Amino acid sequence: MADIVSLLLPFFGLILIGYAAAKATKQPAEALGWLNTFIIYAALPALFFKLVSRTPIEELTRVDFIVTDIAATYAVFILLFVIGRLLRGNSLADCTIQSFAGAYGNIGYMGPGLALLALGEGAAVPVALIICFENALHFIVAPALMAAAGDDKRSAGRLAADIARKVALHPFILSTASGFAVAALDIDQPLAFQRLIDYLAQAAAPCALFAMGVTLALRPLKRIPAEIGYIVPAKLILHPIAVFLALTVVGGFEPVWIQAAVLLACLPTATNVFVIGQQYGVWQERASATIVITTVLSVVSVSLWLIAIRSGFLPLQLFP
């Protein structure tokens, strides 16, 4: 247990420090802008490039891993969508944001730091692959469903072009693709360039977690949605179980890959869910509440998942 505390204390401690700093200084939300720019356009892309570019290319082409992980994630997404649409009678747009709240984890900000700290360098490749491909698919699914709901007024051609541009030019995806190219071509990187990438990558986790704490402080609970009763357990419990079952049933993956995927799946709702809701004017306050609640509760749930992973409680092969 002391081992788990030593892992989580600095991790959630950075979020707490950001939260306390925001409450103490009372800076406006706009003051966070340049730090977020640094995280999204420099620090995290450098981390993803570093993780991918220094990995043998054969480890980067595990299509079976990506397909299985995404299938499990979207099984949870579809389940929540069906519950919201058929059982609760929510609109298509509301169901879209609710489903993302239960299936889109904070993998970009929280994932790399926690996975590498808990599981070591062996988790680098699965973490980079999950973040790249899940984010790419989320960027496609969200506007497509919002267009179907009638909340996106762009023409079909303009929508497709904007989606393609957003996916192709996103810093996370560009940096990961660049890392793929360097690994595939076995390009020897200059030492000065490697040091620059290392400096930026080392700043990624502390800055991202601090910014997350500030964001939570600036987003107080105003409205707790009724859907929270099933979205929260879906995100913190069902999602990692679904990913674990899918990967172990398919089989053939290194234990650390399964552990990394489960760890990323158990993370709280991504702040991007609020951004999507805000962009379309749908479920905004309730998305914000879901992010706050899942983040607070994840202190306990992530701890339990880490105990299960590190103690060997999770079997990595269901069928001998």
C-alpha positions as CSV (number, residue, x, y, z in Angstrom):
1,M,0.0,0.0,0.0
2,A,2.9,2.4,0.8
3,D,4.1,1.7,-2.7
4,I,0.8,2.8,-4.2
5,V,0.7,5.9,-2.0
6,S,4.2,6.9,-3.1
7,L,3.1,6.6,-6.8
8,L,-0.2,8.6,-6.4
9,L,0.9,11.2,-3.9
10,P,3.0,13.2,-6.3
11,F,0.6,12.6,-9.1
12,F,-2.6,13.8,-7.4
13,G,-0.5,16.2,-5.3
14,L,0.3,18.2,-8.5
15,I,-3.5,18.4,-9.2
16,L,-4.1,19.5,-5.6
17,I,-1.3,22.2,-5.9
18,G,-2.9,23.5,-9.1
19,Y,-6.3,23.6,-7.4
20,A,-4.9,25.4,-4.3
21,A,-3.0,27.9,-6.4
22,A,-6.1,28.8,-8.4
23,K,-8.1,29.3,-5.3
24,A,-5.4,31.3,-3.6
25,T,-4.5,33.6,-6.4
26,K,-7.9,33.9,-8.0
27,Q,-6.5,34.3,-11.5
28,P,-9.0,34.4,-14.3
29,A,-9.4,31.3,-16.5
30,E,-7.7,33.2,-19.4
31,A,-4.5,33.2,-17.4
32,L,-4.2,29.5,-18.0
33,G,-4.1,30.0,-21.8
34,W,-0.3,30.0,-22.4
35,L,0.3,27.1,-20.1
36,N,-2.2,25.0,-21.9
37,T,-0.6,26.1,-25.2
38,F,2.7,24.9,-24.0
39,I,1.3,21.6,-22.8
40,I,-0.7,20.8,-26.0
41,Y,1.7,22.2,-28.6
42,A,5.1,21.5,-27.0
43,A,5.4,19.3,-23.9
44,L,3.0,16.5,-24.6
45,P,3.9,16.2,-28.4
46,A,7.6,16.0,-27.4
47,L,6.7,13.2,-24.9
48,F,4.8,11.2,-27.6
49,F,7.5,11.8,-30.2
50,K,10.1,10.6,-27.7
51,L,8.2,7.5,-26.7
52,V,7.4,6.4,-30.3
53,S,10.6,7.4,-32.1
54,R,12.9,5.4,-29.8
55,T,10.8,2.2,-30.1
56,P,11.5,-0.6,-32.6
57,I,9.0,-0.2,-35.5
58,E,7.7,-3.8,-35.1
59,E,6.2,-2.8,-31.7
60,L,4.4,0.2,-33.2
61,T,2.4,-1.9,-35.7
62,R,0.2,-3.8,-33.3
63,V,-3.1,-3.2,-35.1
64,D,-4.7,-5.9,-33.1
65,F,-4.0,-4.1,-29.9
66,I,-5.4,-0.8,-31.2
67,V,-8.5,-2.3,-32.6
68,T,-9.2,-4.3,-29.5
69,D,-8.7,-1.4,-27.2
70,I,-10.9,0.9,-29.3
71,A,-13.6,-1.7,-29.6
72,A,-13.8,-2.1,-25.8
73,T,-13.9,1.7,-25.4
74,Y,-16.7,2.2,-27.9
75,A,-18.7,-0.7,-26.5
76,V,-19.0,1.4,-23.3
77,F,-19.8,4.4,-25.5
78,I,-22.6,2.6,-27.3
79,L,-24.0,1.2,-24.1
80,L,-24.3,4.7,-22.5
81,F,-25.7,6.1,-25.8
82,V,-28.4,3.4,-25.8
83,I,-29.3,4.0,-22.1
84,G,-29.5,7.8,-22.7
85,R,-31.5,7.5,-25.9
86,L,-33.9,4.6,-25.3
87,L,-34.2,4.5,-21.5
88,R,-34.0,8.2,-20.6
89,G,-35.2,9.7,-23.8
90,N,-32.4,12.2,-24.1
91,S,-31.6,14.0,-27.4
92,L,-29.0,12.7,-29.8
93,A,-26.7,15.6,-28.9
94,D,-27.1,15.0,-25.2
95,C,-26.5,11.3,-25.6
96,T,-23.3,12.0,-27.5
97,I,-21.7,14.1,-24.7
98,Q,-23.0,11.7,-22.0
99,S,-21.4,8.8,-23.8
100,F,-18.1,10.6,-24.2
101,A,-18.2,11.4,-20.5
102,G,-18.3,7.7,-19.8
103,A,-15.8,6.5,-22.4
104,Y,-13.3,9.4,-23.1
105,G,-10.8,9.4,-20.3
106,N,-8.2,12.1,-19.5
107,I,-5.6,10.0,-21.2
108,G,-3.6,12.9,-22.7
109,Y,-3.0,14.9,-19.5
110,M,-3.0,12.1,-16.9
111,G,-2.1,9.0,-18.9
112,P,1.6,9.3,-19.8
113,G,2.8,10.5,-16.4
114,L,0.9,7.9,-14.3
115,A,1.5,4.9,-16.6
116,L,5.3,5.6,-16.9
117,L,5.6,6.2,-13.2
118,A,3.6,3.1,-12.3
119,L,4.7,0.6,-15.0
120,G,8.0,1.9,-16.3
121,E,9.3,2.5,-19.9
122,G,7.6,-0.7,-21.1
123,A,4.3,1.1,-21.0
124,A,5.5,3.9,-23.3
125,V,4.4,2.3,-26.6
126,P,0.9,1.2,-25.7
127,V,0.2,4.5,-24.0
128,A,1.3,6.5,-27.1
129,L,-0.7,4.3,-29.4
130,I,-3.9,4.5,-27.3
131,I,-3.7,8.3,-26.9
132,C,-3.0,8.8,-30.6
133,F,-5.7,6.5,-32.1
134,E,-8.4,7.1,-29.5
135,N,-8.1,10.8,-29.8
136,A,-8.2,10.6,-33.6
137,L,-11.4,8.6,-33.5
138,H,-13.0,10.9,-30.9
139,F,-12.2,13.9,-33.1
140,I,-14.1,12.1,-35.9
141,V,-17.0,10.7,-34.0
142,A,-18.0,13.8,-32.0
143,P,-18.6,16.2,-35.0
144,A,-20.1,13.4,-37.0
145,L,-22.7,12.6,-34.4
146,M,-23.3,16.3,-33.7
147,A,-23.9,16.8,-37.4
148,A,-26.4,13.9,-37.4
149,A,-28.1,15.6,-34.4
150,G,-28.5,18.9,-36.3
151,D,-26.2,20.9,-34.0
152,D,-23.5,21.2,-36.6
153,K,-24.6,23.4,-39.5
154,R,-21.7,22.8,-41.8
155,S,-22.3,21.1,-45.1
156,A,-21.2,17.4,-45.4
157,G,-18.2,18.3,-47.5
158,R,-17.1,21.1,-45.2
159,L,-17.6,18.9,-42.2
160,A,-15.5,16.0,-43.7
161,A,-12.8,18.5,-44.6
162,D,-12.7,20.1,-41.2
163,I,-12.6,16.7,-39.5
164,A,-9.8,15.5,-41.7
165,R,-7.8,18.7,-41.0
166,K,-8.4,18.5,-37.3
167,V,-7.2,14.9,-37.1
168,A,-4.2,15.4,-39.4
169,L,-3.0,18.6,-37.8
170,H,-3.5,17.8,-34.1
171,P,-0.2,18.1,-32.3
172,F,-0.6,14.7,-30.6
173,I,-1.2,13.0,-33.8
174,L,1.5,14.9,-35.8
175,S,4.1,14.2,-33.1
176,T,3.2,10.5,-33.0
177,A,3.2,10.2,-36.8
178,S,6.6,11.9,-36.8
179,G,7.8,9.4,-34.2
180,F,6.6,6.5,-36.4
181,A,8.5,7.9,-39.4
182,V,11.7,8.3,-37.4
183,A,11.4,4.8,-36.0
184,A,10.6,3.2,-39.3
185,L,13.5,5.0,-41.1
186,D,15.8,4.4,-38.1
187,I,16.9,8.1,-38.3
188,D,19.8,9.0,-36.0
189,Q,18.6,12.1,-34.0
190,P,21.2,14.8,-33.2
191,L,22.2,14.9,-29.5
192,A,21.1,18.5,-29.1
193,F,17.7,17.7,-30.6
194,Q,17.3,14.7,-28.3
195,R,18.1,16.9,-25.2
196,L,15.5,19.5,-26.3
197,I,12.9,16.8,-26.7
198,D,13.9,15.3,-23.3
199,Y,13.5,18.7,-21.6
200,L,10.1,19.3,-23.1
201,A,8.9,15.7,-22.3
202,Q,10.0,16.0,-18.7
203,A,7.8,19.1,-18.3
204,A,4.7,17.4,-19.7
205,A,3.3,15.5,-16.7
206,P,3.9,18.2,-14.0
207,C,2.5,21.0,-16.2
208,A,-0.5,19.0,-17.4
209,L,-1.5,17.9,-13.9
210,F,-1.0,21.4,-12.4
211,A,-3.2,22.8,-15.2
212,M,-5.8,20.2,-14.6
213,G,-6.0,21.2,-10.9
214,V,-6.4,24.9,-11.9
215,T,-9.1,23.9,-14.3
216,L,-11.0,22.0,-11.6
217,A,-10.8,25.0,-9.3
218,L,-12.2,27.3,-12.0
219,R,-15.1,25.0,-12.8
220,P,-17.2,24.7,-9.7
221,L,-20.1,22.3,-9.3
222,K,-23.3,24.0,-10.4
223,R,-25.5,21.2,-11.6
224,I,-25.2,17.5,-10.9
225,P,-26.9,15.5,-13.7
226,A,-29.1,12.5,-12.9
227,E,-27.1,10.6,-15.4
228,I,-24.1,10.8,-13.1
229,G,-25.4,7.7,-11.4
230,Y,-24.5,5.5,-14.3
231,I,-21.9,7.6,-16.1
232,V,-19.4,7.6,-13.2
233,P,-19.3,3.8,-12.6
234,A,-19.2,3.3,-16.4
235,K,-16.1,5.5,-16.6
236,L,-14.2,4.5,-13.5
237,I,-15.2,0.8,-13.3
238,L,-16.9,-0.6,-16.4
239,H,-14.5,1.0,-18.9
240,P,-11.3,-0.6,-17.5
241,I,-13.1,-3.9,-17.0
242,A,-14.2,-3.9,-20.7
243,V,-10.7,-3.1,-21.9
244,F,-9.2,-5.8,-19.6
245,L,-11.6,-8.4,-20.8
246,A,-11.2,-7.6,-24.4
247,L,-7.4,-7.6,-24.4
248,T,-7.1,-10.8,-22.3
249,V,-9.7,-12.7,-24.4
250,V,-8.0,-11.8,-27.6
251,G,-4.6,-12.5,-26.0
252,G,-1.1,-12.3,-27.4
253,F,-0.2,-9.0,-25.7
254,E,2.6,-8.3,-23.3
255,P,1.4,-8.0,-19.7
256,V,2.6,-4.4,-19.5
257,W,0.5,-3.5,-22.5
258,I,-2.7,-4.8,-20.9
259,Q,-1.8,-3.1,-17.6
260,A,-1.2,0.2,-19.4
261,A,-4.5,0.0,-21.3
262,V,-6.4,-0.8,-18.1
263,L,-4.7,2.1,-16.3
264,L,-5.6,4.5,-19.0
265,A,-9.2,3.3,-19.2
266,C,-9.8,3.8,-15.5
267,L,-8.8,7.5,-15.7
268,P,-11.6,10.2,-15.1
269,T,-13.5,12.0,-17.8
270,A,-11.4,14.1,-20.1
271,T,-11.7,17.9,-20.0
272,N,-12.2,17.7,-23.8
273,V,-15.7,16.4,-23.1
274,F,-16.6,19.8,-21.6
275,V,-14.9,21.5,-24.6
276,I,-17.0,19.5,-27.0
277,G,-20.2,20.3,-25.1
278,Q,-19.2,24.0,-25.0
279,Q,-18.5,24.1,-28.7
280,Y,-22.0,22.8,-29.5
281,G,-23.8,24.4,-26.5
282,V,-24.9,20.9,-25.3
283,W,-24.7,19.5,-21.7
284,Q,-22.0,22.0,-20.7
285,E,-22.5,22.4,-17.0
286,R,-23.3,18.8,-16.5
287,A,-20.2,17.7,-18.4
288,S,-18.2,20.0,-16.2
289,A,-19.8,18.4,-13.1
290,T,-19.0,14.9,-14.4
291,I,-15.3,15.8,-14.9
292,V,-15.0,17.2,-11.4
293,I,-16.8,14.3,-9.8
294,T,-15.0,11.6,-11.7
295,T,-11.6,13.3,-11.0
296,V,-12.3,13.5,-7.3
297,L,-13.5,9.9,-7.1
298,S,-10.6,8.7,-9.3
299,V,-8.3,9.2,-6.3
300,V,-9.8,6.1,-4.8
301,S,-10.7,4.2,-8.0
302,V,-7.3,4.6,-9.6
303,S,-5.6,3.6,-6.4
304,L,-7.6,0.4,-6.3
305,W,-6.9,-0.4,-9.9
306,L,-3.2,0.2,-9.3
307,I,-3.3,-2.1,-6.4
308,A,-5.0,-4.8,-8.5
309,I,-2.4,-4.3,-11.3
310,R,0.8,-4.2,-9.2
311,S,-0.3,-7.0,-6.8
312,G,-1.0,-9.4,-9.7
313,F,-4.7,-9.6,-8.8
314,L,-5.7,-9.1,-12.4
315,P,-5.0,-12.3,-14.4
316,L,-3.4,-11.6,-17.7
317,Q,-4.7,-14.7,-19.3
318,L,-8.3,-15.7,-18.8
319,F,-8.1,-19.0,-20.7
320,P,-5.0,-21.3,-20.2
